[in-house]
Amino acid sequence: MGHGEQCTVRGVILAAAVELEVNVAEVINYLNHGYTSAEIIRDNDGSVTKVVGTLVVQQPDRLQWAVHEDLMSRHQIRDHPK
């Protein structure tokens, strides 16, 4: 798994934890037991739409952070799927 994929997974886990008002470890525990992110969110009365919206809003900041940390080039951002 590359740095970009790790950042995306971390972002989803964090966004789900914030939406559900639980510790990140709890979300990771569900994932380790085979649940999908959507199942975790829905089964705990969260909104998948809200989590996706949070991730979309944060995308530019996450991409800029990746450039700053030398994990991604500006060229890769330009070619990054929107």
DACORDA-V203652 format. One line per field, one symbol per residue. ss: DSSP state (a for helix, b for strand, c for the rest). phi: phi as a letter, one per 40 degrees, with the letter a starting at -180 (. if undefined). psi: psi as a letter, one per 20 degrees, with the letter a starting at -180 (. if undefined). Layout:
ss=???
phi=???
psi=???
This chain:
ss=ccaaaaaaaaaaaaaaaaaacccaaaaaaaaaccccaaaaaaaccccaaaaaaaaaaaaaaaaaaaaacccccaaaaaaccc
phi=.cdcccccccccccccccccfbcddccccccccgccdccccccbgcbcdcccdcccccddcccccccdcfcacccccdcccc
psi=prgghghggggggghggggilrqhhgghggghjjqrggggggikkroggggggghghigghhggghghjkiqrhghghipp.
